[in-house]
Amino acid sequence: MGVTAAVVGVIANLAVFFAVRVLFPEGISVGGLDIFALALAAVSFVLIQKLKVPIHFMVPLGAVAGMIWTLL
């Protein structure tokens, strides 16, 4: 039971770490919020949870969306 709790804690810590790095690339401040990353995460969440789009479609779709945004 203790090992399971430790694994869940490590995964949750990594999720928060990467979320902060993606949403606030220049440090935590309101002006540093990456609106595109937030919108893409929200749309992805809705597509996965409500429309049941498989993850293996969402990963390349998110990669392509990020590349297009970067090139614009």
C-alpha positions in Angstrom: 0.0 0.0 0.0 2.8 2.4 0.8 4.6 1.8 -2.5 1.4 2.5 -4.4 1.0 5.8 -2.5 4.6 6.7 -3.3 4.2 6.0 -7.0 1.0 8.1 -7.1 2.8 10.9 -5.3 5.7 10.9 -7.8 3.3 10.9 -10.8 1.3 13.8 -9.3 4.5 15.7 -8.6 5.7 15.2 -12.2 2.3 16.3 -13.5 2.4 19.6 -11.5 6.1 20.2 -12.4 5.5 19.8 -16.2 2.2 21.8 -16.1 3.9 24.7 -14.4 6.8 24.6 -16.9 4.4 24.5 -19.9 1.8 27.0 -18.7 4.4 29.5 -17.3 7.5 29.2 -19.4 9.0 32.5 -18.1 8.2 31.9 -14.4 5.0 32.0 -12.4 3.2 35.3 -13.0 -0.1 36.3 -14.6 1.8 38.0 -17.5 3.8 34.8 -18.1 0.8 32.6 -18.7 0.9 30.8 -22.1 -2.7 31.2 -23.3 -2.2 28.9 -26.3 -0.9 26.1 -24.0 -3.9 26.6 -21.6 -6.4 26.6 -24.5 -4.9 23.5 -26.1 -4.9 21.7 -22.8 -8.6 22.6 -22.2 -9.6 21.6 -25.7 -7.7 18.3 -25.4 -9.3 17.6 -22.0 -12.8 18.1 -23.5 -12.0 15.9 -26.5 -10.6 13.1 -24.4 -13.2 13.2 -21.6 -16.4 14.1 -23.3 -15.9 12.9 -26.9 -13.8 9.9 -26.0 -11.1 10.6 -28.6 -8.3 8.1 -28.1 -5.0 9.3 -26.7 -3.0 7.9 -29.6 -4.8 10.4 -31.8 -4.5 13.3 -29.4 -0.7 13.1 -29.0 0.2 13.7 -32.7 -2.7 16.2 -33.0 -1.3 18.3 -30.1 2.3 18.0 -31.6 1.1 19.3 -34.9 -0.9 22.1 -33.3 2.1 23.2 -31.3 4.4 23.1 -34.4 1.9 25.1 -36.5 1.6 27.7 -33.6 5.4 27.9 -33.3 5.8 28.5 -37.1 3.2 31.2 -37.3 
